Amino acid sequence: MNPNDPASAGTLLIGTRKGVFWLTADGDRRNWTLHGPHYLGHVAQHVIQDPRDRRRILVGARTGHLGPTLFHTDDFGETWHEASTPPAFHAGEELERSLDAVFWLTPGHESQPGRWYAGGSPQGLFISDDGGDTWSPHDGWNNHPMWPTWCEWPIAQTPDGSMLHSINVDPRDPDHLLIGLSSGGVFESNDGGKDWHTLNRDVEAVFLPDPDADYGHDPHCVRMHPADPDRIYQQNHCGIYRMDRTGDPSVDRWIRIGDNMPTDIGDIGFPVELDPADPDRAWVFPMDGTDVWPRTSPGGEPAVYRTVDGGESWQRLTNGLPERGWPTVLRQAMTTDGSVAAGSDNLGVYCGTTSGEVWASTDAGDSWNCVAAHLPKIYSVEWAAPA
């Protein structure tokens, strides 16, 4: 099925270790057509549609020995263009930073139709105002006087390098931004990124000398709820957390809702995905975070967990998933769709695994089907509506 066919429910955009693929669903999401590969051999960290101009799709990629760049298409991969000015730190700066990867992409506020943000490794923030063709460093973040301290520069603390990810734009206010840093924590700006402050109160950090440190944390994925931006979730190196903003920053705190997960499973993982209409409904994919962090499904039994009450309780969802397997799901590799009303029992939930499978549920996670297999290691899965 063609991704632009009006009969299509939509398309899953898939970034992998060896290029870009997509899966297009028919109207009832029973049959899927695989397209690609595009840029075979490139590391595609993130592939995402512009919701303000659904013709445009951006890819953050690493082109082998040539380094990081971005590509965009306005016709679902029939033609591609490389960014004329890809993200990069300022040349000749004192810190001598060099971008290793374009790791995360986020469209700007709907009132800023050309605005895009990109997060990189090391933990840089970059901005485009022409749909992703030309990029410049976001100086308010990259040149913040606390940047070397917050980012523990120049030491890379995580196995894949320290990166800036989880760029959230408040739908009520384009100047309100949240970001996540591996080896850093959650940071917030209320003035479009000119200044920043930490947002890590009551997040555990067992790997730091001070477990109550103000920064140095390791969020894996941070999500601001689109219908209730005062509700924020994060999947952290040290558990699953929720914050309910009060309007008073002095009392805002993270609550470890992962304590309500089964103790034999734990609350360690990479993604947390939200129901766009229901702030209380979310999904996670736990991984084994014990001892040497094998980063596999706990006990070799893959499962999705869902909460419908903001993390007060969790339900194990395995119907259709393999009884034995060792994959995990990375931070950008779980998504929901827009082909049915959000909040519906028929909401689509999708995840791509490190073993190259894409699992689809069209009943909010109650049951699962494998809709693609034998792909390269999957880094990201995002839903795209027909253009």
ABEGO torsion letter per residue (X at the ends): XBAABAABAEBBBBBBAAEBBBBBBBAAGABBBBBOBBGBGBBBABBBBBAABAABBBBBBBBEAAEBBBBBBAAGGABBBBBABBBBBBBGBAAGBBBABBABBBBBBAABAABBBBBBOBBBBBBBAAGGABBBBBAAAAABAAAAAAAGOABBABAAEBBBBGBBBBAABAABBBBBBBGAEBBBBAAGGABBBBBABGBBBAABABAABABGBBBABBBBBAABAABBBBBBAAEBBBBBBAGBAAABBBBBAAAABBAAAEABBABBBBBAABAABBBBBBBBABEAGAGBBBGGBBBBBBBAAGGABBBBBABGBBABEABBBBAAABBBBAABBBGBAABBBBBBBAAGBBBBBAAGGABBBBABBGBBBBABBBBBBBX
